[in-house]
C-alpha cells in the first residue's frame, strides 16, 4: 500500500504515452500443478501467515509465488495476457521479514495485463493485494487505519492541490477541527508538491499510514495557514452514508444522499435514508457517489432496487458476470446473475445473510447521480444496472473511473489477492465502459461549500437541470472530462476501487 503515491505519478507519465500494450504474454500454463495443491504453504517470514483462512503449512516465498502464478492462470480474466515474468528475480525474492510483502506484492503486480485501453489507460489498473485480517475488518465492520480524512488531488504532479473532501465523524481529523476544503501544505516536513521519489515516499507514508503512528500535517484554510497538527493514525469506523437529507426546492421535495462506501455496514443507513425519503414523499433523488470507489456488489443491487422499485426490477438482472473462456461454466451459472435484491441481508462472519426483510422502495423513474473520476466499480454498476431496466439516470460532474470489472477475495497465507476475474454487464448486455461512463452535464467539485448544500457546485447543477429540464453545461466530448485513473489511485489506493462479489446465502 505504501507505493501508490509514487505509482500514481508514474502511471500519469506512462498513460500519456498511449499505445496498445507492451511485453509478451506468457503461454497458458496448462501443466502447472492445481492451485489447491499449492495453497497455504507459507513462508515463515510472511507476517500474516497466522491469519490464513485454514491452518498454514511450512513453505517459502517461492511456494507462495507458485500458488499465485497458478491462481492467475486459473482465475484471471486476461490470463492469456499475463507477461512472462522471472519469479526468481531479486525484486520478487526477498524472503525476509522486511522483504516478504514487497516481494510478493511486486510479483503480483508484474503478472497483471500490460495492455492499454483506447484512451491510453492501463486496462488492469485495479487488481491488488491486501492483508486478509485488515480486509475483513474494513469490508465487514468499516474499520480502517488512518486519520479519517478523504483527500482529493487536483493533479498527480506538482502543484497537486491536495485538499480535504470530507472528514469521517468521530475521527482524529474531526477532533482536530479539520474541514472540507482545507488544503495540505506539508506532511512530516516535506511539501505537498515534492518531486523526488524519496520525498514522495515520506508524503505517502504520512497521508496513508500503514501503522498507528503520528504525523505532523500543516493545512491552510481560505488562504490562512493553520497551526501544525500532530495526528495519530487510529482505527477509524467509516460512515458509508454521511449525509441523507430532504431538500425543499421550489416547493418540491428532493432527496440528497451522499453515499461513500459499498461496505456491509452501508445497508442499515441506506435503508434508513430511503425510509426517510419515502416518508417525506420525495419526487426526485440526487445520489452523490463522487467519492465512492465501490465495494460489495450486493449493496449496489439493493440500493438500485430501492431507487427503482419492484415494478421495474422484479425478475430482472442487475448485473451478469462474464468470466474468461476457461470459466464458461461460471459465466452461465445461476450465481453469475446478480438480481435486483429486494430484501435486506445482515452479514455474519461467514458472509451469510442472518436476517431478511423487504427493502423500502421509492419507485422513481429517474435519478440524478453526481460523479467524478473516483466514482468507480460498484458505483458504476448502480448507473449501468438502472439503465439496464430503463431508469433515466442523469450523470452530473465528470467521467467515472471506468471499471466494469470485479473479483472475489482469495486468501492464501493470510494475504487476500484480488486479480480481476470478471466483467459485468447489465440486463441489456452492456458493460463496455473501460474508459468510464460520461457525465452528460459537467460540474466541478465545489470544495468551498458543504456537501448537501444546495449552492454546492455539483448539487446546484443537478437541481438546475431538474428544474429547467436543460443542462446548463453539457459535456461535448466523452473523454474530455475523464478523471485520470492515476488520480483516483493517488486519491484512494486500490482497495477503494472495487466490485466484490459474495456467494450470499439467502
N, C-alpha and C positions, 0 to 999 in steps of 0.2 A: 504493500500500500504506500510505502514511502517514495516510490518512484514516479507517482502520477503527475506531479507538477512539472518535473523535467521532461517526461514523455510527452506532455501536452504541447510544450514548446517545440519539441522535435516533430511531433505529428503535424503541427501547423506548417512547418517548413516542408515536410515530406508531401503533405496534401497539395501544396501549391505547385508541385512538380507535375501533377496529373499522371497520366499513363494508365495502362490497363493491367498492371500486375508486376510480378517480379519473382525471380528464383524459379527453381524447378520443383515440381510436385513429386513427393515420394510415391512409389508404387504401392498399391494396396497390399498390406502385409497379411496375406491370407494364411501364411504358415505360422504366424505368431501364436504363442500359447493363448488359450482362452483367458479373457480378462479376469474372470472369477478366480482362476487358479493362482493369479499373481497378486491378488488383493491382500491388504493388511500385513504385508511383510515389511516391517517398519524399521527405519534407521534408529539406532539408539540416540542419535543427535537430533532427531525430529522433536521439537519442543512440544508438539501437540499430539504425540502418539497415544497418550493416555486418554484422549478424548475420542478415539476411534469408535465407530458405531458397533464394532464387535471386538473381542479381545485380540489385540495385535500379536503378531508373531515376530520372532527375531528376523531382521533383514538389514538392508542397507539403502543408501540413497539410490544406488544402481537398481535395486529391486523396485523402488517406488517409481523410478523413471520408466522401467519396463512396463509396469502396470499402466502408467499414464499414456505411454505411446499406444498400448493395446486399446485403452479406453477411447482414445481419439479415433482409432481405426474402426471401432465398433459403433460409436455414438455420434461423432462429429458430423454435422450436416454437410460440410465440404471436405469429407475425408480424403477425396481424390486430389485436393489442392494442398494437402499438408506438405511443407517443404522437406527436403532431405536434410536432416539435422544430425550432426555428430554428437550423440548423447554423452560421449566421454570428454568433450571439450571442457577446458578449465572453467568456463563461465557457468557450467551446469554441474560441477563435480566437487564442490567444497563440502564434503561430508563431515562438517564440524558443527558445534552448537551455534556458532555465529553465522556460518556459511550455508547451513542446510536450506532454510526457507528461500533466501535469494537465489540459490541454485535451482531448486525445483520449480520456483515461480518463473525464473528466466527460461527454463526448458519448456514450460507450458506455453509461454509467450512465443517461443520460437516455432512451436508446432502450429500456430494459427495460420489461416489462409493469408497469403500475401497479396491477394487480388484487391483491386480498387474498383469503386463504382464509377459511373459515367462522369460524376462531378469531381472525381479525384479524391473521394473519401475512402478510407480503408474499409473494405466490406465487413471484416470482423474487427470492429473497434470495441467489442463488448465482452468477449469471453474473459473470465477472471477466476482467481482462486481466493479462498477466504478460510481462516481457521473455523472448523466446524462448530465449536462451542460458541464463538462470537457470532457466527451466522444464526444459530438458534436463538441466542439472546435478542438479536436485533429483529429477526423475522417474526418471532412469536410474541415477544414482550416489548418490542420497540425500544430496546436499550442499546445505546451506542456510546462509545467513549469520545468525549470532546467537551467543548465549551457551550454547546447549544447555539452555535452561530451557523447560519446558512449564508455562505459567501456568493457574490456574483462577480464576474470578471468582465470588464469592458473589452479587454483584449488579452490574448495569450502572450503577447510580447509587450515590453515597456513602451509607453506608460499603460499599466494594466488596469488602473481604476478599480481596485478591489474594494467592493462595498458590501454592506450587510443587507441581505434581502429580508430576513426575518430572524427573530430570536425565539428559541424554544422556551415555553413557560417553565419557571422554576429552575432554570439552568444557571451555571456560573455567570454566563454573559448577562442574563436577566438581572441577577443580583448586583452586577457591576454597573447597571444602568445603561448598557449599550442599546442602541435603537436601530431600526430600519433606516438605511441611508447613510449611516456612519461610514467614513472612508478609512481604510487601513493605510497608515503611513509607514510603519516599520514593525518588525517582529524579531525579537531576540537580537536586536542591534543591527539587523540588515533591512535595507529599504524594500518596500513592496515592489520596486522596479529593478531589482537586481538582475544581472545578466549572466554571470558566471555560474557554472554547474555547482560549485561548492556553495555559493551563496543561495542558489535555488534550493539546494538540499536543506539549508538552515530554515529558509522560509517555509518549505514543505513540512518539515518536522514541527514547526511552530503552529501552522494553520491546521494541520491534520494529524494531531498527536496519536501515537500508537501505544502510549503508556501514560499512566497517571502522573504526569509531570507538570510543572508550572512554566509558563512562558510570559515574557514581557511584550505587551502589544500596545501600540500607540495609534490612536484614531483621531480624525478630525470630524467636526460636525458643523455643517453650514459655514465652512471656511475657518472655523476656530479650532485650534489644536487642543485636544483633550489631554489630561494628565496620563502618564504611562500607567497601564493596568497590568497587574500580575494575576493572570488567570490560571487556575489549576484545572487540568483536564479531569473530568469525573464521568461517572455513568449517568448519562442523560436519558430520560424517558421521552421519546419523541411523541409529539401530539399530531397525529396524521391530519386531523381537521382542526385548524387554528381559528378559522372564522366561519360561522354559519349565521346569516342574518337575513331578515326580510327588509328590502328597500322599498320605500314609498316613492314611486317615480311618476309624477304627473297623475296621481290618483290611482295608479296601478301598483300591484304588489309583485315585486320581482325578487326571487331568491338569489342569494350570493353564497357560494360555497368554495372556500379555499381548502383544497384537498392536496396534501403534500406527499403522502406515502401510502402505497398499497400494502400495508402491514396487516397481520392478523388482527391487531388492535384497532384497525380502522373501522371494522364492521359496526361496532356499537355506536360510535359518534356519527357515522354516516346514516344509520337508521334513525338516530335521534334528530339529525338535521332534516331528513326527509319528512319525518313525522311533523316537525315544526313547520315546514313549508306547506305540507298538506293542510294542517290546521289553519294556517293563515290564508289559504286559498290563492297561492301564487299563480300568475298567468304565464310567467316565463322564468327561466333559470339561467344564471351565469355561473358556469363551472370553471373555477380558476385552477388550472394544473400547470401553470407556467414553471413551477419548480418541482414538479412531480416526475421523478425518473423511473417510476414503475414499481414492480413487486409482484404480489400474488395475482394471477390471472382471475381466480375466482372472485376476488374483491372487485375487480374491474367489471366482471359479468354481473355481479349483484347490483352495483351502482347503475350500470346501464339499464338493467331490468327495472329498477326503482324509478328511473327517469322516464322510460318509455311506457311502462305498464304492461300488464299481461295480455291485453288485446293484441298488441303488436308483436309480442315476443314469444308467446306460448308455442312450443313445438319448433321454434326457430333456433338455428345455430348462432351462437355469439361469435365463436372463433373455432375454426377447424385447423388442426395441426398437421403439417406436412413434413415428414422426416425424409432422410436420404433414401435412395433406391435400395439400400441394404435393409431398410426398415419399412418396407412397403406394408407389412402386416400391421405395424404400429399405426401407419397413416390411415389404414382402412378400418381400424378397430373402433369400437364404440367410445373408448376412452379418448380418442383423438378429437372428438366433437365436444367442445365446451358449450353447454346450453346457456341460455339466459337464466341464471339461478334466481328463483323467486322465493327461496326460503333462506333463513339465516343458518350460520354454521359456526358454532363456538368450538374452535380447535382445541384438542388436548395435546399432550406431549407427543403422542404417536401420530399427529396430524389427522385425526379422525374427528368428525363432527359429533359433539356430545349433545347438542340441542338443535332443534329445528323448528322454526316458526315462520309463518308467511311474512314476507317483507312488505312494508308500505310502498305504495306506488303513486306517482304523480300523473301519469298518462299524458305527458307532454309530446306534442308533435314536432317541437323544435327546441334546440338548446344552443346557447352561445358559450363557446369554450375559449378561455384565454390561454394562449400557448407561447412557447419560446423554444430555443434550441435545446433546452433542458427538459422539455416535455417528451417523454421517452417511453417506449415499450408498452407496458400495460396501460399507460395513459393514452397512447396512440390507439390501443385496442378499443378503448371506450369509443373514440371517434369512429374508427373503422367498423366496429361492431354495430353501433347505432345506425350508421349509414347503410349497413347491410340489410336493415329492416325498414329503410326509407324514412328514418328520422332526419329532419332538416338540421344538420349540425353546421354551425357557422363559426369559423375559426378567426379569432382576433388576436393579433400580436405579430409573431414571426414564425417561420417554418419550424416544424418539430425536428427532433434529432434523427429520425429515420431508423427505427429498429423494429421491423416486423418479425423479429426472431426471438427465440427463447430457449430455455434449458431447464433441467432439473438439477438439484444439488446432489452430487455424488461424492460421498465421503470415502477417503482412503487414508488410513493412518492419522486421523484427526484433522485432515485438511479437506475442505469441500471444494470440488472442481466444477466449474461452470462453463464448459465449452458449448458453443451454440449447437443445439440439437434439432431445431425445427423452425419452420416458417409458419406464421399464422395467416389465415385468410378468413374473410367474413362470409356471411350467408350468400353473397353474390359471387363469391370466388375471388374477391380482390384482396391482395396483400402486397402489391408491388410498390412499396414506398421506402426503399432503402435510402433514398435521399431526402426523406421527410415528407410530411403532409403540409401542403401550402396553406398559409393563412390567407383568407380572402380579403381581410381588412387589416391593414398594417397599423401597429401601435407599439410604442416603446414602453418598457417597464419604467414607471414613474416612482423612483425611489424616494422622492421628496414627500410623498403622501402615504398615509397608512393603507394597508391592504383592506379592501372593503369600503373605502371612502369613495363616494360617487364621483368625486373630482379626480381620482387617481387615473392616470393616463389610459391604461388598457380597459379598465372597467367603464370609464367615461365613453370611450369609443363604442363599446358594445351596447351601452344604453342608448347612445345616439343612433346607432344602426337600428336598434329595436324600435325606437320612437319614430324615426323618419322613413324607415324601410330602405334606406340607401346608405351604403358605406361611404364615409367621408374620405377615406384614404385607401382605395382599392389597391391591392398588390398586383402589379403588372407581370412580374417575372416570377416563375416558380422557384428559382434558385437565388433570386436577388436578396432575399432576407433570411436565407437559411442560417440557423445557428450552427456554428462550426462544431463538429464533433470534438475537436481538441478542446474547445472552450468548455464544453459540457464535462469532459473528463477532468479538466483543471478545476472546474467548479465543484464537482461532486466525488470523483473517483468512480470506479467501475461498479461498485455494489449498488449504486442508486439507479443504474440504467439497466433494468432487468424486467424479464417476464418469467415468473417462476410458476411452473405447473405442479400441482399436487394431485396425487391419486386419492381424491376425497372419498371417504366412506360416509355416504349419506343414507 
